Amino acid sequence: MAEQFTTLISNAQTGKTTIRDLTADEISQREAEAKTEKAQVKKQEAEATARIDARISALAKLAKLGLTEAEIASL
């Protein structure tokens, strides 16, 4: 059995709400938006990981140069 997708439509002036099935185009659009959002989240996570890795590397290099933790923290 195919999954049914519906939408709730509210009219603020009349207070009336209706529920209707989504069209095939609306379902396709929502699926495309979800795919785009998932890709954006994945990209943001990769960028955050890269920033963290760069910071860890920089701190290790500063410590290797002989800076103390207090000196590194003050930067």
C-alpha positions as CSV (number, residue, x, y, z in Angstrom):
1,M,0.0,0.0,0.0
2,A,1.4,3.4,-1.0
3,E,2.1,5.9,1.7
4,Q,-0.4,8.8,1.8
5,F,0.9,12.4,2.2
6,T,-1.4,15.1,3.3
7,T,-1.3,18.8,4.1
8,L,-3.3,20.9,6.5
9,I,-4.6,24.2,5.2
10,S,-5.8,26.8,7.7
11,N,-7.7,30.0,6.8
12,A,-7.0,32.5,9.5
13,Q,-10.0,34.7,8.5
14,T,-12.6,32.0,8.6
15,G,-10.9,29.7,11.1
16,K,-11.6,26.8,8.8
17,T,-9.1,24.0,8.3
18,T,-9.0,21.4,5.6
19,I,-6.8,18.4,5.0
20,R,-6.0,17.3,1.4
21,D,-3.7,14.9,-0.2
22,L,-0.5,16.3,-1.7
23,T,-0.1,16.2,-5.4
24,A,2.7,14.2,-7.0
25,D,4.5,17.5,-7.8
26,E,4.3,18.6,-4.2
27,I,5.6,15.3,-3.0
28,S,8.5,15.5,-5.4
29,Q,9.3,19.0,-4.3
30,R,9.3,18.0,-0.6
31,E,11.6,15.1,-1.4
32,A,14.0,17.3,-3.3
33,E,14.0,19.9,-0.5
34,A,14.7,17.1,2.0
35,K,17.6,15.8,-0.1
36,T,19.1,19.3,-0.4
37,E,18.8,20.0,3.3
38,K,20.5,16.6,4.1
39,A,23.4,17.5,1.8
40,Q,23.7,21.0,3.4
41,V,23.8,19.4,6.9
42,K,26.4,16.9,5.8
43,K,28.5,19.8,4.3
44,Q,28.2,21.8,7.5
45,E,29.2,18.9,9.6
46,A,32.3,18.3,7.4
47,E,33.3,21.9,7.7
48,A,32.9,21.9,11.4
49,T,35.0,18.8,11.7
50,A,37.7,20.4,9.5
51,R,37.8,23.5,11.7
52,I,38.1,21.3,14.8
53,D,40.9,19.2,13.2
54,A,42.7,22.4,12.2
55,R,42.5,23.8,15.7
56,I,43.8,20.6,17.3
57,S,46.7,20.6,14.8
58,A,47.5,24.2,15.5
59,L,47.4,23.7,19.3
60,A,49.7,20.7,19.0
61,K,52.2,22.7,16.9
62,L,52.2,25.5,19.4
63,A,52.8,23.1,22.2
64,K,55.6,21.5,20.2
65,L,57.2,25.0,19.9
66,G,57.4,25.1,23.7
67,L,54.5,27.3,24.5
68,T,52.7,26.5,27.8
69,E,49.0,25.7,28.0
70,A,48.5,29.2,29.6
71,E,50.3,30.9,26.7
72,I,48.4,28.9,24.1
73,A,45.1,29.8,25.9
74,S,46.0,33.5,25.9
75,L,46.2,33.5,22.1
